[in-house]
């Protein structure tokens, strides 16, 4: 998989981890930042926030004060098998 030139590999890993969590079938579509941080306990909070900002900037996630969720485009790509581990 090719990394975007503006995203260091360790940042891309955090972004992928976030997307995979948000697209899980065994959790509600909406996540709180606290729940997401708990699930990704090995990711520093600053790195998590930075990755969420970047994903929101590109329209991959929606972030509100009390909720985070994958965009409909990300969900459609997942349904089509376009997002994989």
C-alpha positions in Angstrom: 0.0 0.0 0.0 1.4 3.4 -0.9 1.6 6.1 1.7 0.4 9.6 0.9 3.5 11.9 0.7 2.2 14.2 3.4 1.5 11.5 6.0 4.3 9.8 7.8 3.9 6.0 8.1 3.3 6.1 11.9 0.5 8.7 11.4 -1.1 6.6 8.6 -1.1 3.6 11.0 -3.1 5.6 13.5 -5.5 6.8 10.8 -6.1 3.2 9.6 -6.6 2.0 13.2 -9.3 4.7 13.7 -11.1 3.8 10.5 -11.1 0.1 11.3 -12.5 0.9 14.8 -15.2 3.2 13.4 -16.3 0.5 10.8 -16.6 -2.3 13.3 -19.8 -4.4 13.0 -19.9 -5.1 16.7 -20.2 -1.4 17.8 -22.6 1.4 17.2 -21.7 3.8 14.3 -21.1 6.6 16.8 -18.1 6.6 19.1 -17.1 8.9 21.8 -13.6 10.1 21.9 -13.2 8.4 25.3 -14.4 5.1 23.9 -12.2 5.4 20.8 -9.1 6.3 22.9 -9.8 3.4 25.2 -10.0 1.0 22.3 -6.8 2.4 20.8 -5.0 2.5 24.2 -1.5 2.3 22.7 -2.1 5.5 20.7 -1.2 8.8 22.4 -4.2 11.2 22.8 -2.3 13.9 20.8 -1.7 11.5 17.9 -5.3 10.4 18.0 -6.6 13.9 17.9 -4.2 14.9 15.0 -5.3 11.8 13.0 -9.0 12.6 13.6 -8.4 16.2 12.4 -6.7 14.9 9.3 -9.4 12.3 8.5 -12.1 15.0 9.1 -10.3 17.4 6.7 -10.4 14.7 4.0 -14.1 13.9 4.7 -13.4 10.4 5.9 -14.9 10.9 9.4 -17.3 13.3 11.1 -16.2 14.7 14.4 -18.5 16.4 16.8 -18.1 17.3 20.5 -19.8 14.2 21.6 -19.5 11.8 18.7 -17.2 10.5 16.0 -18.3 8.4 13.1 -17.1 7.2 9.7 -18.5 9.2 6.7 -21.1 7.6 4.4 -18.4 7.4 1.7 -16.1 5.5 4.0 -18.9 3.1 4.9 -19.8 2.6 1.3 -16.1 1.8 0.4 -16.1 -0.7 3.3 -19.3 -2.3 2.1 -17.7 -2.7 -1.4 -14.6 -4.3 0.1 -12.4 -1.3 -0.6 -11.2 -1.1 3.0 -9.2 -4.0 4.3 -6.6 -4.7 7.0 
